[in-house]
Amino acid sequence: MNGIEPHANPDQESIIEQIINDQIDIHSVEEFEPLLEVFPDNPALYRKFADLLAGRKRADAALLAYHKAATLYLDAGMVLQSIVAKILEWSIIKPSHREGHDFHSMVRRKGGGDMPSQVLFSQLNYEEMVTLMLRLTRVRLSTDETVYDAGQESTDIYLIVSGELTETLPQIEGAEPATAITLAENDIFGDIFPLEEESLCLASVVATSAVELVKISKPVLKATCYRYPRIRELLERLSRIRTPQGSRAWQTVRRSCRYCLPADIRIEFTSDDTGNKRVVNGTTRDLSTGGICVVLKNDTTRSDIDALLKQKPTLTILEGNRTVIDGLTGNVAWRKTIGRMTRPTHIVGIAFDPMAEETAIALNAFCTISNDEQDMIWNLWDHLVRH
């Protein structure tokens, strides 16, 4: 096997990992076939084989290999990877409705679990699943390639098929460097909600290995969700809750939870020069134990919004007239203005200072209410906004 000769006596498992991770290139079908005999149940190896066959224009053989990979992935509970293999299979020959329904039934039967991709696809009906599959675009990245930078407009939501990336929050002047957070296969990322508003990337995301992603653009997702609102419901729920390491079964590592819980916010600024206080009101758009994104109310932002940058505000989280958490301090890390010039919407991102233990406990308790309670709040919030 020519592609393996430079490596001195590696064990077979090591060889397979290097092939799957693109560290060893195999350029011929003849080199692949003995490996498949030794590892007949490895879905990633069959996927690599299928890609090789497709590149050699051997459509019939590639079709069978993609089908085998999709089946093995599903047997292993790897729904997203099976979905992508099936997309590639169906790109060669369009499936019959019977084949599509059979695959959907297998996803529903074998895809249950707590990984985001499992939750997403196992709960979609047949039309919803196929519609989403047809709108996914594959993306391949090399090590050190950037997906997006903090502060740029967020245009896509991504699902990780393989590989790892790092997510890094913007550096705040005078603060410790932000810790990079690992994103791994089956994770979902991309700050595109709410779909009706322009949104910003809250962090930078860079590939730390060869990565395969699938993505769907914000305009395409918005049009899709107009007809299939359950797709939006599931994606929004999965992308707004970021679970910390230790309480999730998949291999993504998170430094802190992020939630999009609706709540009123009062922000108090004190001028260093005059000592005068200014109060700005708003609502949360994204909340974590590390910081908060606030949509400011227009009637409180008539003065220069740039003057808020790098100030040290004090925040109060409210539920109606009741104070939930008081005395949160931090730094305004970024700001963004969206919408029309005559009626702009101002958004600020605030990174919290280290907080007292009792405050951290209270904030964590506020963030980590049950999913049922969050859904109830969002339903009520949507009702109030629409009426």
N, C-alpha and C positions, 0 to 999 in steps of 0.2 A: 504494500500500500504506500505509494509514493509520498502522499501528503503527511505520513506519520514518521518517515524515516529520520528526520532531524531529532526526534525525541528518543532518548535511549531507554528502551525497555519499560515504557509506561504501562501501568495496568490498564485493563480494558475499560473500567469505569472512568478512569481519568481521560482516556482517549475520547470516550463518548461525550464527556462534559466539554472537552476542548472543541469537538466538532460542533456541538450545539451552540457554544459561545463564540463561534467563528474564529477560534484560535488555530484551528487546523482546517485547511480547505481540501475538500475532496472533489475532484474535477471529472470523475467518470462514474457511470452506473456500475461498472464492474467492481470498483473499489467499495461501493456502498453495500452491494448485495450480501457479502459475507457478514458484515456488521448486523444487518437485519436478521440474519439467521441466528446470531448469538443473542441479540436483544430484540426479540419479536414483539415485545409489549411496550416498547418505548415510544410514546406518541411524538415527542420532539424530534426523534431520529427519523421517523416516518415523514414528519413535516419537512425536514431538511431534504430528505430524498425526493419528496414531491416537488419542492422548489427547484431542485436540480433537473428533474424530468421536464418540468414546465419550461425551464430555461433552454432545454435541448429540443423544445418543440415536440416532445413525445406526449401528446395530449391524452391519449387513452391510458397510458401508464400513470401519468400524473393524476388523472381523475381517480384511479383506484387508490393511489397512495394518499391523496388528500382525504378520501373517504375513510381509509383505515386510520389515519391520524385523528380525524374528527371523532371516530368511534372510541379510540383508545383514550383520547382526552376526556370524553364524557364519562367513560368508565372510571377515570381517576378523579372525577368531580371538577375538572378544569373547564368550566363552561365557556368562558371568553375565548380560550385557546381553541376549543372545539368550534365555536362560532366562526372564528377567522378561517380555520381550515375549511369549514363548510362554504364560506363565502368564496374561497379560492376554487373549491370543487365546482360550485355552481356557476362560476365565471367561465368555466370550460364548456359545460352543457347545462342549459337551463333545466331545473328540476320539474317534475310533475307535481301537481297539487298533493298527490298521495305521498310522494317523497318528502315534501315540505312538512306536511302534517305529521308524518312519522318522526321526523327529526324534532319537531316541536314537542311531540309527546315524550321523546327521550329526554329532552332538556327539562321538561316539567318533572319527569320521574327521577332523573339522576342528578339534577342540578341543584337540589336543595342544599342550603348551607348558609354561612354567615359572611362569606366573601362578598364584596359589593357586586361583582359580576354575577355571582350565583343569585343573589337577591333580585337583581335587575331582570335577568332573562328568564328565570324560573317563574316569575310572577306575570309576565306578559302573555297575552293570548296570541294565537297564531298570526293574525293580521298585524298586531303590534310588533311582534318579534321580527317578522319578515320586513316590515316597513323600516324598522331601525337598522337591520342588517344591510339593506339596500342603500342606506344613507351614510354608512360608515366609510371613512377614507383611511387607508393604511399609510403609516408614516414610519420610516426607518431612520435612525440617528446613529452616528458614531460617537465614541467617547469624547466628552467635552463639548459636544454640540449643544447649543442653547435652544430650548423650546420657546421660552419667552422671558422677558425681563420685567421686574417690578415697575409698576407705573404705566406700562403700555396698555393700550386698549385690549381687553380680553375678548377674543373672537371665537374660541373653540372650547369644547370640553373633551377631555382625553381619557381613554382607558388603556392601561398598560398591559400589553400582551406578554412581553418578556423584557428582561433587563432591569436596571436600576437607574434612578435619577436622584438628584438632591434638590430640595426646595429651601431657599434661603431668603429670609426676610430682609428688607433694606437695612443698611447700617445707619444707626442713629448717632448723630454727633455727640461725643462725650460718653457714649454707652459702650458696654462690652460687645464685641462682634457677635452677630446672631449665629446660633448653632444651626448647621445644615441638617435638614430632616430628610431621611431616606424615603423615597417612594419606590415601591416594588410592584411586581406583576399582580394584576387584579385590582390595583388601586384606581381610583377615579379622581381627576383633578381638573381645575379650570374654573375661574371665578366669573361665570357668565350669567348667574342669576342675580336679580330678576331679568327675564328675557326682554321685557319691554323697555329697559333702560340701558344706557351705555354703562359698562362696568370696567374696572381696572384690574390688572393682575396685581395681587397683593404681595407677591414674592417672585423671585427669579427661580427658574427651573432649568437644570442642566443635566445632561446625560452623563453618568459615571461609568457606563459600559455601553456596548452595543445594545440598542433599544428598539423594540417594535411597539408601536402604538396604533390604536385606531382612534379617529376623532370624528366629531360632527360639528359643523360650524353653527354659530348662533342663529343666523337667518334660516338655515335649513331646519334646525331643531325647532325654532319658533313656528315655522309653517307646519312641521310634522305634529307638534303638540297641539296645534289648533284643531286637528282632526282626531288625534289620539292623546287626550289629556293625561292618561295614566302614565305615559312615557315621561312626561314632565314631572308628574307627582313623584315617581320613583327616582329619577335622576336628581331632582332637587333635594329630596330627602337624603340620598346617599352622598351628595356632594356637600351638603351643608353641615353634616355631622362628621367630624374628624375624631376618631377614637384613639386614645393614647395607647402606647405600648403597654402590654401586660393585660389588656382587656379585650384584645382582638385575636382571632384565630389565624388570620393571614399574616404575611411577613412584612407589612409596611410598618415603619417606625415613625411615630409622631412625637413631637416635643410637647404639644399642648392641644387641647380640644378647641375646635372652632365651631360656633353655632350661629345661626341666623335667627335668633329669637327676637321678635318685635318687642321693644320696650322704649319708653320715653327716657331721654337723657338731658340733664341740665349740666352745662359746662361753664365753669367760672374761670375767667382770666383776670390776672392782676398785673397792671402795667408796672414795669420796673422803674420807670421814670417818675410817674405821678402817684403811684399807689392806688389809682382808681380801678375799680372792679367792673368787669363787663360780663354779663351772663348771656350765653347763647343756648338755645334749645334745639333739640333734634330727636331723631329716632335711630336705634341701632340698625345696622345693615349686616354687620358681621362682628361677632363677639367671641373672645377667647380669654383664657386666664393670662394671656400675654399682651393683649391689646384689644382695640375696638375700632370699628369703622362706623362713622356717624353721618347720616344725612341731615344736614342742618335745615331748619325751617327758614323759609325765605324772609319772613318779617324780622328775623333777628340778624340778618347778614347784609345789611345795607352798606356797611362800611367795607373797606378794602379787605378781601378775604386773605390776601397774601400776608397781612399783618399777623395772622394766627400762626404762621409757620414758625416752628422752633420755640414756641411759647410753652410754658409749663402750666397746663390747666388742672383744675380739680373737678372731678366728675361725680355726679349723683345719678344712680339708676332708679327710675321710678316705675311704679305700676299704678296708673291713675294718679291719685294724690298721695299715695303711700310711698315713702322712701324705702327702697329695698336694700341698697348698698350706698354708703356715703363715704366721702373722703378718698376716692381713688385719684391718684396723681400720675402724671406721665409727661410725655413730650409729643407735640404735633409733628408727626414724621413726614406726612405728605398731605396734599390737598388736590382736589380736582373739581372743575366746574363743567357740568354737562347741561344739555337742553338748549333752549332758545335764548338769545341775547336779552330779550325782553322779560323772560321769566326763567332765569337760570336755576339749576339745582347745584348746591355746593356740598361736597363730601370731604370729610377729613379723616385721616387715619391717625390714631393715637396709640403709642406704645406705653404700656403701664410701667411705672417704677416698681422695684421690689416692694412687696406689701406685707403688712403684718399677718401673722398666721391666721388670726380670726377673720380678717378680711378675705384672705385667699380661700378659706373654708367656705365663707358665705358666697363668694363669687362662683366657686366650683359647684356649690349646691344649686345656685341659680341656673348655671349652665346645664347641669346634668339632670334636669327633670326628665321624667320618663317620656318615651316616644309618643305614647298616647296623649300625654299632657301637651307636648309640643304640637301634635296634629290638631288638638282641640284649640290651642292658641292661634295657630295659623288659620284654621277655618273661621274663627271669630274675627281675626284680623282682616282676612279677605272680605268678610261680610261687611265690616265697618268701612273699609276703604271703598268698596263698590257702592255702598249706600250712603 
